[in-house]
């Protein structure tokens, strides 16, 4: 398994490539729910930064969080993490977007 996972939002919602950011999440030796929670927190932070000033930010936030999380989970290449993420459902990301 990968020791570190770099979550990058490149052009998901960005208007320019200059808006791209990345956050590193430690993966090795950590429980799946903890890793997933950190990935989602990082995705929320990246999406908040990326959508700042966008008049449609409130509509796009949950989609952005979900897609960035999915991308990061796929990059981790962990079947357990993929299954955990799939079990979260869409409503989890809607709740996160409103916080």
Biopython code that builds the backbone (N, CA, C, O; Angstrom):
import numpy as np
from Bio.PDB.StructureBuilder import StructureBuilder

atoms = [
    (1, "UNK", "N", (0.840, -1.175, 0.000)),
    (1, "UNK", "CA", (0.000, 0.000, 0.000)),
    (1, "UNK", "C", (0.887, 1.240, 0.000)),
    (1, "UNK", "O", (2.013, 1.218, 0.497)),
    (2, "UNK", "N", (0.376, 2.281, -0.547)),
    (2, "UNK", "CA", (1.107, 3.543, -0.616)),
    (2, "UNK", "C", (1.275, 4.111, 0.799)),
    (2, "UNK", "O", (0.352, 4.031, 1.609)),
    (3, "UNK", "N", (2.432, 4.675, 1.096)),
    (3, "UNK", "CA", (2.684, 5.235, 2.416)),
    (3, "UNK", "C", (2.054, 6.611, 2.570)),
    (3, "UNK", "O", (1.540, 6.951, 3.635)),
    (4, "UNK", "N", (2.094, 7.380, 1.526)),
    (4, "UNK", "CA", (1.509, 8.714, 1.534)),
    (4, "UNK", "C", (0.628, 8.853, 0.310)),
    (4, "UNK", "O", (0.924, 8.296, -0.747)),
    (5, "UNK", "N", (-0.428, 9.579, 0.451)),
    (5, "UNK", "CA", (-1.324, 9.821, -0.664)),
    (5, "UNK", "C", (-1.422, 11.326, -0.847)),
    (5, "UNK", "O", (-1.756, 12.053, 0.089)),
    (6, "UNK", "N", (-1.136, 11.781, -2.033)),
    (6, "UNK", "CA", (-1.229, 13.197, -2.316)),
    (6, "UNK", "C", (-2.541, 13.438, -3.044)),
    (6, "UNK", "O", (-2.771, 12.918, -4.136)),
    (7, "UNK", "N", (-3.385, 14.226, -2.427)),
    (7, "UNK", "CA", (-4.663, 14.560, -3.034)),
    (7, "UNK", "C", (-4.457, 15.842, -3.819)),
    (7, "UNK", "O", (-4.027, 16.859, -3.274)),
    (8, "UNK", "N", (-4.760, 15.783, -5.068)),
    (8, "UNK", "CA", (-4.575, 16.970, -5.905)),
    (8, "UNK", "C", (-5.870, 17.297, -6.622)),
    (8, "UNK", "O", (-6.494, 16.434, -7.241)),
    (9, "UNK", "N", (-6.253, 18.531, -6.530)),
    (9, "UNK", "CA", (-7.383, 18.991, -7.324)),
    (9, "UNK", "C", (-6.779, 19.826, -8.445)),
    (9, "UNK", "O", (-6.265, 20.920, -8.213)),
    (10, "UNK", "N", (-6.847, 19.310, -9.629)),
    (10, "UNK", "CA", (-6.154, 19.975, -10.724)),
    (10, "UNK", "C", (-7.093, 20.852, -11.530)),
    (10, "UNK", "O", (-6.930, 22.072, -11.550)),
    (11, "UNK", "N", (-8.054, 20.268, -12.183)),
    (11, "UNK", "CA", (-8.931, 21.090, -12.999)),
    (11, "UNK", "C", (-10.389, 20.748, -12.743)),
    (11, "UNK", "O", (-11.255, 21.041, -13.567)),
    (12, "UNK", "N", (-10.659, 20.135, -11.612)),
    (12, "UNK", "CA", (-12.011, 19.690, -11.322)),
    (12, "UNK", "C", (-12.996, 20.841, -11.381)),
    (12, "UNK", "O", (-13.987, 20.780, -12.110)),
    (13, "UNK", "N", (-12.737, 21.861, -10.640)),
    (13, "UNK", "CA", (-13.599, 23.033, -10.654)),
    (13, "UNK", "C", (-12.793, 24.299, -10.898)),
    (13, "UNK", "O", (-13.336, 25.404, -10.860)),
    (14, "UNK", "N", (-11.525, 24.143, -11.143)),
    (14, "UNK", "CA", (-10.638, 25.300, -11.266)),
    (14, "UNK", "C", (-10.912, 26.081, -12.536)),
    (14, "UNK", "O", (-11.242, 25.513, -13.577)),
    (15, "UNK", "N", (-10.772, 27.385, -12.433)),
    (15, "UNK", "CA", (-10.896, 28.213, -13.628)),
    (15, "UNK", "C", (-9.552, 28.294, -14.339)),
    (15, "UNK", "O", (-9.496, 28.491, -15.552)),
    (16, "UNK", "N", (-8.469, 28.140, -13.579)),
    (16, "UNK", "CA", (-7.134, 28.097, -14.170)),
    (16, "UNK", "C", (-6.315, 27.062, -13.430)),
    (16, "UNK", "O", (-6.654, 26.674, -12.312)),
    (17, "UNK", "N", (-5.248, 26.619, -14.044)),
    (17, "UNK", "CA", (-4.374, 25.633, -13.411)),
    (17, "UNK", "C", (-3.663, 26.212, -12.199)),
    (17, "UNK", "O", (-3.179, 25.461, -11.352)),
    (18, "UNK", "N", (-3.594, 27.520, -12.101)),
    (18, "UNK", "CA", (-2.933, 28.162, -10.965)),
    (18, "UNK", "C", (-3.702, 27.940, -9.666)),
    (18, "UNK", "O", (-3.138, 28.098, -8.583)),
    (19, "UNK", "N", (-4.966, 27.580, -9.756)),
    (19, "UNK", "CA", (-5.774, 27.346, -8.563)),
    (19, "UNK", "C", (-5.553, 25.967, -7.952)),
    (19, "UNK", "O", (-6.056, 25.686, -6.864)),
    (20, "UNK", "N", (-4.814, 25.114, -8.630)),
    (20, "UNK", "CA", (-4.634, 23.744, -8.162)),
    (20, "UNK", "C", (-3.877, 23.722, -6.843)),
    (20, "UNK", "O", (-2.979, 24.531, -6.608)),
    (21, "UNK", "N", (-4.256, 22.781, -5.989)),
    (21, "UNK", "CA", (-3.586, 22.623, -4.705)),
    (21, "UNK", "C", (-3.421, 21.151, -4.405)),
    (21, "UNK", "O", (-3.986, 20.299, -5.089)),
    (22, "UNK", "N", (-2.648, 20.859, -3.384)),
    (22, "UNK", "CA", (-2.504, 19.469, -2.986)),
    (22, "UNK", "C", (-2.221, 19.372, -1.502)),
    (22, "UNK", "O", (-1.616, 20.257, -0.899)),
    (23, "UNK", "N", (-2.674, 18.277, -0.937)),
    (23, "UNK", "CA", (-2.499, 17.995, 0.486)),
    (23, "UNK", "C", (-2.062, 16.545, 0.596)),
    (23, "UNK", "O", (-2.588, 15.689, -0.115)),
    (24, "UNK", "N", (-1.120, 16.256, 1.463)),
    (24, "UNK", "CA", (-0.635, 14.891, 1.666)),
    (24, "UNK", "C", (-1.337, 14.266, 2.872)),
    (24, "UNK", "O", (-1.439, 14.877, 3.936)),
    (25, "UNK", "N", (-1.816, 13.036, 2.683)),
    (25, "UNK", "CA", (-2.477, 12.280, 3.744)),
    (25, "UNK", "C", (-1.669, 11.010, 3.986)),
    (25, "UNK", "O", (-1.396, 10.258, 3.050)),
    (26, "UNK", "N", (-1.287, 10.769, 5.235)),
    (26, "UNK", "CA", (-0.551, 9.549, 5.573)),
    (26, "UNK", "C", (-1.520, 8.369, 5.570)),
    (26, "UNK", "O", (-2.612, 8.446, 6.134)),
    (27, "UNK", "N", (-1.103, 7.274, 4.925)),
    (27, "UNK", "CA", (-1.972, 6.118, 4.751)),
    (27, "UNK", "C", (-1.461, 4.886, 5.495)),
    (27, "UNK", "O", (-2.248, 4.187, 6.134)),
    (28, "UNK", "N", (-0.195, 4.617, 5.427)),
    (28, "UNK", "CA", (0.369, 3.366, 5.942)),
    (28, "UNK", "C", (0.143, 3.191, 7.438)),
    (28, "UNK", "O", (0.411, 4.084, 8.242)),
    (29, "UNK", "N", (-0.359, 2.008, 7.781)),
    (29, "UNK", "CA", (-0.530, 1.640, 9.177)),
    (29, "UNK", "C", (-1.688, 2.328, 9.883)),
    (29, "UNK", "O", (-1.757, 2.308, 11.112)),
    (30, "UNK", "N", (-2.585, 2.927, 9.141)),
    (30, "UNK", "CA", (-3.700, 3.649, 9.747)),
    (30, "UNK", "C", (-5.011, 2.974, 9.377)),
    (30, "UNK", "O", (-5.121, 2.347, 8.323)),
    (31, "UNK", "N", (-5.989, 3.103, 10.237)),
    (31, "UNK", "CA", (-7.302, 2.501, 10.011)),
    (31, "UNK", "C", (-8.008, 3.174, 8.842)),
    (31, "UNK", "O", (-7.875, 4.380, 8.634)),
    (32, "UNK", "N", (-8.748, 2.396, 8.094)),
    (32, "UNK", "CA", (-9.450, 2.893, 6.919)),
    (32, "UNK", "C", (-10.374, 4.073, 7.225)),
    (32, "UNK", "O", (-10.339, 5.061, 6.492)),
    (33, "UNK", "N", (-11.207, 4.016, 8.285)),
    (33, "UNK", "CA", (-12.081, 5.162, 8.562)),
    (33, "UNK", "C", (-11.309, 6.454, 8.855)),
    (33, "UNK", "O", (-11.758, 7.543, 8.498)),
    (34, "UNK", "N", (-10.165, 6.328, 9.498)),
    (34, "UNK", "CA", (-9.343, 7.499, 9.817)),
    (34, "UNK", "C", (-8.756, 8.090, 8.541)),
    (34, "UNK", "O", (-8.774, 9.306, 8.351)),
    (35, "UNK", "N", (-8.238, 7.234, 7.671)),
    (35, "UNK", "CA", (-7.670, 7.693, 6.406)),
    (35, "UNK", "C", (-8.759, 8.355, 5.565)),
    (35, "UNK", "O", (-8.542, 9.421, 4.990)),
    (36, "UNK", "N", (-9.921, 7.727, 5.495)),
    (36, "UNK", "CA", (-11.020, 8.279, 4.709)),
    (36, "UNK", "C", (-11.445, 9.641, 5.259)),
    (36, "UNK", "O", (-11.685, 10.571, 4.489)),
    (37, "UNK", "N", (-11.538, 9.762, 6.555)),
    (37, "UNK", "CA", (-11.920, 11.037, 7.163)),
    (37, "UNK", "C", (-10.918, 12.136, 6.823)),
    (37, "UNK", "O", (-11.305, 13.274, 6.557)),
    (38, "UNK", "N", (-9.641, 11.799, 6.833)),
    (38, "UNK", "CA", (-8.617, 12.792, 6.482)),
    (38, "UNK", "C", (-8.673, 13.160, 5.007)),
    (38, "UNK", "O", (-8.447, 14.314, 4.644)),
    (39, "UNK", "N", (-8.972, 12.191, 4.160)),
    (39, "UNK", "CA", (-9.110, 12.469, 2.729)),
    (39, "UNK", "C", (-10.275, 13.421, 2.500)),
    (39, "UNK", "O", (-10.156, 14.384, 1.743)),
    (40, "UNK", "N", (-11.386, 13.156, 3.144)),
    (40, "UNK", "CA", (-12.571, 14.008, 2.985)),
    (40, "UNK", "C", (-12.303, 15.409, 3.528)),
    (40, "UNK", "O", (-12.719, 16.396, 2.920)),
    (41, "UNK", "N", (-11.620, 15.507, 4.653)),
    (41, "UNK", "CA", (-11.271, 16.816, 5.210)),
    (41, "UNK", "C", (-10.377, 17.591, 4.258)),
    (41, "UNK", "O", (-10.565, 18.790, 4.054)),
    (42, "UNK", "N", (-9.408, 16.906, 3.681)),
    (42, "UNK", "CA", (-8.520, 17.546, 2.716)),
    (42, "UNK", "C", (-9.294, 17.969, 1.469)),
    (42, "UNK", "O", (-9.069, 19.055, 0.935)),
    (43, "UNK", "N", (-10.197, 17.120, 1.008)),
    (43, "UNK", "CA", (-11.012, 17.449, -0.164)),
    (43, "UNK", "C", (-11.876, 18.668, 0.119)),
    (43, "UNK", "O", (-12.008, 19.550, -0.730)),
    (44, "UNK", "N", (-12.467, 18.721, 1.311)),
    (44, "UNK", "CA", (-13.296, 19.872, 1.693)),
    (44, "UNK", "C", (-12.472, 21.156, 1.665)),
    (44, "UNK", "O", (-12.925, 22.182, 1.159)),
    (45, "UNK", "N", (-11.271, 21.092, 2.205)),
    (45, "UNK", "CA", (-10.395, 22.265, 2.243)),
    (45, "UNK", "C", (-10.014, 22.711, 0.828)),
    (45, "UNK", "O", (-10.067, 23.898, 0.507)),
    (46, "UNK", "N", (-9.630, 21.749, -0.011)),
    (46, "UNK", "CA", (-9.249, 22.072, -1.385)),
    (46, "UNK", "C", (-10.418, 22.666, -2.168)),
    (46, "UNK", "O", (-10.251, 23.631, -2.914)),
    (47, "UNK", "N", (-11.583, 22.090, -1.993)),
    (47, "UNK", "CA", (-12.759, 22.587, -2.704)),
    (47, "UNK", "C", (-13.136, 23.983, -2.218)),
    (47, "UNK", "O", (-13.508, 24.840, -3.020)),
    (48, "UNK", "N", (-13.043, 24.210, -0.932)),
    (48, "UNK", "CA", (-13.349, 25.536, -0.386)),
    (48, "UNK", "C", (-12.421, 26.587, -0.999)),
    (48, "UNK", "O", (-12.864, 27.662, -1.403)),
    (49, "UNK", "N", (-11.133, 26.259, -1.062)),
    (49, "UNK", "CA", (-10.162, 27.184, -1.653)),
    (49, "UNK", "C", (-10.428, 27.378, -3.141)),
    (49, "UNK", "O", (-10.370, 28.496, -3.652)),
    (50, "UNK", "N", (-10.718, 26.283, -3.825)),
    (50, "UNK", "CA", (-10.898, 26.338, -5.261)),
    (50, "UNK", "C", (-12.168, 27.089, -5.662)),
    (50, "UNK", "O", (-12.190, 27.780, -6.681)),
    (51, "UNK", "N", (-13.206, 26.955, -4.872)),
    (51, "UNK", "CA", (-14.487, 27.559, -5.218)),
    (51, "UNK", "C", (-14.684, 28.946, -4.609)),
    (51, "UNK", "O", (-15.731, 29.564, -4.800)),
    (52, "UNK", "N", (-13.703, 29.427, -3.890)),
    (52, "UNK", "CA", (-13.814, 30.753, -3.263)),
    (52, "UNK", "C", (-14.098, 31.800, -4.339)),
    (52, "UNK", "O", (-13.406, 31.877, -5.354)),
    (53, "UNK", "N", (-15.119, 32.591, -4.093)),
    (53, "UNK", "CA", (-15.480, 33.645, -5.025)),
    (53, "UNK", "C", (-16.404, 33.197, -6.148)),
    (53, "UNK", "O", (-16.895, 34.030, -6.910)),
    (54, "UNK", "N", (-16.645, 31.912, -6.262)),
    (54, "UNK", "CA", (-17.541, 31.403, -7.296)),
    (54, "UNK", "C", (-18.982, 31.595, -6.829)),
    (54, "UNK", "O", (-19.339, 31.134, -5.744)),
    (55, "UNK", "N", (-19.817, 32.266, -7.625)),
    (55, "UNK", "CA", (-21.198, 32.506, -7.196)),
    (55, "UNK", "C", (-22.017, 31.226, -7.044)),
    (55, "UNK", "O", (-23.051, 31.240, -6.376)),
    (56, "UNK", "N", (-21.583, 30.136, -7.640)),
    (56, "UNK", "CA", (-22.291, 28.852, -7.530)),
    (56, "UNK", "C", (-21.625, 27.899, -6.557)),
    (56, "UNK", "O", (-21.890, 26.697, -6.593)),
    (57, "UNK", "N", (-20.776, 28.405, -5.697)),
    (57, "UNK", "CA", (-19.999, 27.553, -4.783)),
    (57, "UNK", "C", (-20.883, 26.649, -3.939)),
    (57, "UNK", "O", (-20.557, 25.476, -3.756)),
    (58, "UNK", "N", (-21.982, 27.159, -3.425)),
    (58, "UNK", "CA", (-22.829, 26.330, -2.568)),
    (58, "UNK", "C", (-23.432, 25.153, -3.328)),
    (58, "UNK", "O", (-23.664, 24.094, -2.745)),
    (59, "UNK", "N", (-23.684, 25.328, -4.609)),
    (59, "UNK", "CA", (-24.225, 24.237, -5.423)),
    (59, "UNK", "C", (-23.161, 23.227, -5.820)),
    (59, "UNK", "O", (-23.466, 22.052, -6.025)),
    (60, "UNK", "N", (-21.931, 23.667, -5.931)),
    (60, "UNK", "CA", (-20.850, 22.824, -6.440)),
    (60, "UNK", "C", (-20.043, 22.119, -5.350)),
    (60, "UNK", "O", (-19.333, 21.154, -5.635)),
    (61, "UNK", "N", (-20.141, 22.584, -4.126)),
    (61, "UNK", "CA", (-19.269, 22.080, -3.063)),
    (61, "UNK", "C", (-19.396, 20.575, -2.834)),
    (61, "UNK", "O", (-18.384, 19.876, -2.782)),
    (62, "UNK", "N", (-20.616, 20.067, -2.695)),
    (62, "UNK", "CA", (-20.769, 18.631, -2.419)),
    (62, "UNK", "C", (-20.245, 17.792, -3.579)),
    (62, "UNK", "O", (-19.620, 16.755, -3.360)),
    (63, "UNK", "N", (-20.495, 18.233, -4.810)),
    (63, "UNK", "CA", (-19.972, 17.522, -5.981)),
    (63, "UNK", "C", (-18.448, 17.529, -5.969)),
    (63, "UNK", "O", (-17.814, 16.502, -6.212)),
    (64, "UNK", "N", (-17.870, 18.680, -5.687)),
    (64, "UNK", "CA", (-16.408, 18.807, -5.662)),
    (64, "UNK", "C", (-15.801, 17.882, -4.608)),
    (64, "UNK", "O", (-14.847, 17.159, -4.896)),
    (65, "UNK", "N", (-16.343, 17.899, -3.397)),
    (65, "UNK", "CA", (-15.829, 17.057, -2.314)),
    (65, "UNK", "C", (-15.910, 15.581, -2.715)),
    (65, "UNK", "O", (-14.950, 14.830, -2.538)),
    (66, "UNK", "N", (-17.047, 15.178, -3.248)),
    (66, "UNK", "CA", (-17.235, 13.772, -3.639)),
    (66, "UNK", "C", (-16.242, 13.365, -4.720)),
    (66, "UNK", "O", (-15.636, 12.297, -4.627)),
    (67, "UNK", "N", (-16.067, 14.189, -5.733)),
    (67, "UNK", "CA", (-15.189, 13.829, -6.840)),
    (67, "UNK", "C", (-13.714, 13.836, -6.440)),
    (67, "UNK", "O", (-12.955, 12.964, -6.865)),
    (68, "UNK", "N", (-13.308, 14.796, -5.640)),
    (68, "UNK", "CA", (-11.913, 14.832, -5.184)),
    (68, "UNK", "C", (-11.639, 13.630, -4.286)),
    (68, "UNK", "O", (-10.573, 13.021, -4.370)),
    (69, "UNK", "N", (-12.596, 13.290, -3.428)),
    (69, "UNK", "CA", (-12.443, 12.120, -2.555)),
    (69, "UNK", "C", (-12.350, 10.846, -3.388)),
    (69, "UNK", "O", (-11.489, 10.003, -3.137)),
    (70, "UNK", "N", (-13.220, 10.701, -4.365)),
    (70, "UNK", "CA", (-13.181, 9.515, -5.235)),
    (70, "UNK", "C", (-11.832, 9.388, -5.940)),
    (70, "UNK", "O", (-11.264, 8.300, -6.025)),
    (71, "UNK", "N", (-11.335, 10.502, -6.438)),
    (71, "UNK", "CA", (-10.049, 10.487, -7.126)),
    (71, "UNK", "C", (-8.928, 10.061, -6.179)),
    (71, "UNK", "O", (-8.079, 9.246, -6.541)),
    (72, "UNK", "N", (-8.930, 10.606, -4.984)),
    (72, "UNK", "CA", (-7.887, 10.270, -4.007)),
    (72, "UNK", "C", (-7.974, 8.807, -3.588)),
    (72, "UNK", "O", (-6.950, 8.139, -3.444)),
    (73, "UNK", "N", (-9.181, 8.312, -3.393)),
    (73, "UNK", "CA", (-9.371, 6.910, -3.006)),
    (73, "UNK", "C", (-8.881, 5.991, -4.131)),
    (73, "UNK", "O", (-8.250, 4.968, -3.863)),
    (74, "UNK", "N", (-9.161, 6.343, -5.357)),
    (74, "UNK", "CA", (-8.691, 5.538, -6.492)),
    (74, "UNK", "C", (-7.170, 5.531, -6.553)),
    (74, "UNK", "O", (-6.567, 4.503, -6.860)),
    (75, "UNK", "N", (-6.550, 6.661, -6.267)),
    (75, "UNK", "CA", (-5.082, 6.749, -6.293)),
    (75, "UNK", "C", (-4.437, 5.929, -5.182)),
    (75, "UNK", "O", (-3.311, 5.456, -5.335)),
    (76, "UNK", "N", (-5.136, 5.760, -4.076)),
    (76, "UNK", "CA", (-4.588, 4.991, -2.957)),
    (76, "UNK", "C", (-4.456, 3.515, -3.301)),
    (76, "UNK", "O", (-3.651, 2.803, -2.700)),
    (77, "UNK", "N", (-5.244, 3.055, -4.268)),
    (77, "UNK", "CA", (-5.162, 1.676, -4.726)),
    (77, "UNK", "C", (-5.384, 0.675, -3.589)),
    (77, "UNK", "O", (-4.657, -0.310, -3.458)),
    (78, "UNK", "N", (-6.403, 0.948, -2.777)),
    (78, "UNK", "CA", (-6.741, 0.075, -1.656)),
    (78, "UNK", "C", (-8.195, -0.371, -1.799)),
    (78, "UNK", "O", (-9.108, 0.454, -1.793)),
    (79, "UNK", "N", (-8.399, -1.670, -1.927)),
    (79, "UNK", "CA", (-9.754, -2.206, -2.071)),
    (79, "UNK", "C", (-10.590, -1.890, -0.834)),
    (79, "UNK", "O", (-11.781, -1.596, -0.942)),
    (80, "UNK", "N", (-9.974, -1.951, 0.324)),
    (80, "UNK", "CA", (-10.688, -1.675, 1.575)),
    (80, "UNK", "C", (-11.153, -0.214, 1.627)),
    (80, "UNK", "O", (-12.281, 0.070, 2.030)),
    (81, "UNK", "N", (-10.286, 0.694, 1.220)),
    (81, "UNK", "CA", (-10.635, 2.114, 1.210)),
    (81, "UNK", "C", (-11.713, 2.408, 0.168)),
    (81, "UNK", "O", (-12.610, 3.215, 0.415)),
    (82, "UNK", "N", (-11.629, 1.756, -1.001)),
    (82, "UNK", "CA", (-12.660, 1.931, -2.031)),
    (82, "UNK", "C", (-14.011, 1.452, -1.526)),
    (82, "UNK", "O", (-15.021, 2.125, -1.729)),
    (83, "UNK", "N", (-14.040, 0.298, -0.869)),
    (83, "UNK", "CA", (-15.293, -0.246, -0.351)),
    (83, "UNK", "C", (-15.865, 0.663, 0.729)),
    (83, "UNK", "O", (-17.073, 0.898, 0.771)),
    (84, "UNK", "N", (-15.008, 1.170, 1.594)),
    (84, "UNK", "CA", (-15.461, 2.074, 2.653)),
    (84, "UNK", "C", (-16.051, 3.348, 2.050)),
    (84, "UNK", "O", (-17.102, 3.818, 2.486)),
    (85, "UNK", "N", (-15.375, 3.900, 1.051)),
    (85, "UNK", "CA", (-15.848, 5.123, 0.399)),
    (85, "UNK", "C", (-17.192, 4.889, -0.283)),
    (85, "UNK", "O", (-18.090, 5.726, -0.207)),
    (86, "UNK", "N", (-17.320, 3.757, -0.942)),
    (86, "UNK", "CA", (-18.569, 3.425, -1.642)),
    (86, "UNK", "C", (-19.731, 3.315, -0.656)),
    (86, "UNK", "O", (-20.862, 3.678, -0.980)),
    (87, "UNK", "N", (-19.454, 2.822, 0.528)),
    (87, "UNK", "CA", (-20.484, 2.665, 1.547)),
    (87, "UNK", "C", (-20.943, 3.970, 2.174)),
    (87, "UNK", "O", (-21.955, 3.996, 2.875)),
    (88, "UNK", "N", (-20.220, 5.045, 1.936)),
    (88, "UNK", "CA", (-20.581, 6.330, 2.531)),
    (88, "UNK", "C", (-21.836, 6.934, 1.905)),
    (88, "UNK", "O", (-22.601, 7.602, 2.601)),
    (89, "UNK", "N", (-22.060, 6.721, 0.642)),
    (89, "UNK", "CA", (-23.243, 7.257, -0.023)),
    (89, "UNK", "C", (-23.137, 8.747, -0.288)),
    (89, "UNK", "O", (-22.279, 9.432, 0.268)),
    (90, "UNK", "N", (-24.014, 9.237, -1.140)),
    (90, "UNK", "CA", (-23.984, 10.644, -1.554)),
    (90, "UNK", "C", (-24.396, 11.600, -0.450)),
    (90, "UNK", "O", (-23.891, 12.721, -0.392)),
    (91, "UNK", "N", (-25.287, 11.192, 0.415)),
    (91, "UNK", "CA", (-25.778, 12.105, 1.452)),
    (91, "UNK", "C", (-24.667, 12.527, 2.410)),
    (91, "UNK", "O", (-24.733, 13.616, 2.981)),
    (92, "UNK", "N", (-23.661, 11.697, 2.594)),
    (92, "UNK", "CA", (-22.537, 12.054, 3.466)),
    (92, "UNK", "C", (-21.832, 13.287, 2.944)),
    (92, "UNK", "O", (-21.419, 14.142, 3.727)),
    (93, "UNK", "N", (-21.686, 13.394, 1.628)),
    (93, "UNK", "CA", (-21.001, 14.546, 1.043)),
    (93, "UNK", "C", (-21.870, 15.791, 1.071)),
    (93, "UNK", "O", (-21.357, 16.906, 1.162)),
    (94, "UNK", "N", (-23.166, 15.612, 0.994)),
    (94, "UNK", "CA", (-24.080, 16.767, 1.107)),
    (94, "UNK", "C", (-23.992, 17.364, 2.505)),
    (94, "UNK", "O", (-23.974, 18.585, 2.657)),
    (95, "UNK", "N", (-23.937, 16.515, 3.526)),
    (95, "UNK", "CA", (-23.800, 16.998, 4.909)),
    (95, "UNK", "C", (-22.474, 17.731, 5.091)),
    (95, "UNK", "O", (-22.411, 18.766, 5.754)),
    (96, "UNK", "N", (-21.421, 17.184, 4.497)),
    (96, "UNK", "CA", (-20.106, 17.805, 4.624)),
    (96, "UNK", "C", (-20.050, 19.170, 3.962)),
    (96, "UNK", "O", (-19.379, 20.079, 4.451)),
    (97, "UNK", "N", (-20.745, 19.309, 2.864)),
    (97, "UNK", "CA", (-20.722, 20.568, 2.125)),
    (97, "UNK", "C", (-21.401, 21.683, 2.888)),
    (97, "UNK", "O", (-21.077, 22.853, 2.683)),
    (98, "UNK", "N", (-22.340, 21.351, 3.766)),
    (98, "UNK", "CA", (-23.063, 22.390, 4.499)),
    (98, "UNK", "C", (-22.365, 22.812, 5.779)),
    (98, "UNK", "O", (-22.778, 23.788, 6.405)),
    (99, "UNK", "N", (-21.336, 22.115, 6.178)),
    (99, "UNK", "CA", (-20.607, 22.466, 7.409)),
    (99, "UNK", "C", (-19.719, 23.645, 7.198)),
    (99, "UNK", "O", (-19.034, 24.076, 8.126)),
]
sb = StructureBuilder()
sb.init_structure("model")
sb.init_model(0)
sb.init_chain("A")
sb.init_seg("    ")
for serial, (resi, resn, name, xyz) in enumerate(atoms, 1):
    if name == "N":
        sb.init_residue(resn, " ", resi, " ")
    sb.init_atom(name, np.array(xyz, "f"), 0.0, 1.0, " ", f" {name:<3s}", serial, name[0])
structure = sb.get_structure()
